[in-house]
Amino acid sequence: MEYSRMLNEYGPAATAQQVAALVDKARTDATRNHNTEVYKLCYSTIDLTQLNVTDSVSHITSFTQKVMEFGRSFPAVPNVASICVYPVFVETVALAIGDGNMAITSVGGGFPSSQTFAEVKMLEIAMAIENGADEIDIVINAGQLLDGQYDQLASEIELLHREMGEGTTLKVIIESGALKTPELIRKASLLAMFAGADFVKTSTGKIDIAATPEAAMVMCQAIRDYYTRTGRKVGFKAAGGVKTAEDAALYYTIVEDVLGPEWLTPALFRIGASSAANNILGSITGKEIKYF
C-alpha cells in the first residue's frame, strides 16, 4: 500500500508554538479534573506494567495475585484495565489470573527498540497470543521513520497486525521522545493508524524522554483527523513518565479537549504506569498508599 501517498492527504502538524499554547490551555483546564471521580476513571485505564530486568516467574505471579485481590482492599475503586508484561511472562499471568476477568497485555515485536527481524517479531507476537495475551504493544522502527521510509515502516506494522488475527488489540508505540518534532510525531501516529493500530501510544518508557503533554496533543489531533476522514476510532495511550494523579488528569484533559468525552473509557484511553498506580490511589483515598 502507498502509505506515503496517504500521508499527503492529511494536513501538516501544528507548529511547536501552537502545540505549546494548546498544552498551556489544557493545564489550566485540567484543574477541573482534579477530583476523585476523574482519578478513579484514570485508575481504571491503567495498563499496570512490570517490565524489569529483575522480573521472574515468582515475582510476576505474586504481582498478578495482588492485582486480582485489589477489590478486597479497595471495593469502591475500579480495577486496572490490564497487566502488562514481557512475552515470556504472559502464561505466568494467565495462570495466576485463572478464571478472573483481567486483560493481559504483552509488549512484543522486538520491544523496546524494534531492531530485529520481522520473522522474529511475528513469532514473538504469535507465541504471546497463544499463551494468553489479549493486547500487544509494539514499537515502530524509529530509524525508518527518520529516514523517510514510511511505506516500509507501515507495511511491517500491517504484517504484524495480520499475524495477530481478529480479537487482539494492537497498540503501536511511536516513541515520541525520539521523534521530537510535531511533524514526525503526527506522521508516525498516522502511519500506525493506516496500518491497523487500535491505539497509538507515546513511549516505551525506556529512553530519557517518555510521554509529554506536547506529544499527546499532537497524537490526539492526529487521531481526531483520522477519525474525521475514516470514521474509525483509535485509542490513545500515555506511557512513561506518568507519575501522579495530576499527571494522569492532564492527559485525561487533553483527550477530553481534543477527542471528546466519548474517548474517556478504557476502550479508547489508557495509561501505562507502575508507580503511578499507588499515587493515584493515594489521591483517591487521601492517604499514602503502597499497595503495589
Secondary structure, DSSP 8 states (H G I E B T S, - for coil): --HHHHHHTS-----HHHHHHHHHHHHHHGGGG-SHHHHHHHHHTEEEEE--TT--HHHHHHHHHHHHTHHHH-TTS---SEEEE-GGGHHHHHHHHTT---EEEEE-SSTTTT-S-HHHHHHHHHHHHHTT-SEEEEE--HHHHHTT-HHHHHHHHHHHHHHH-TT-EEEEE--HHHH-SHHHHHHHHHHHHHTT-SEEE---S-SSS---HHHHHHHHHHHHHHHHHH----EEEEESS--SHHHHHHHHHHHHHHH-GGG-STTTEEEEESHHHHHHHHHHHTS-----
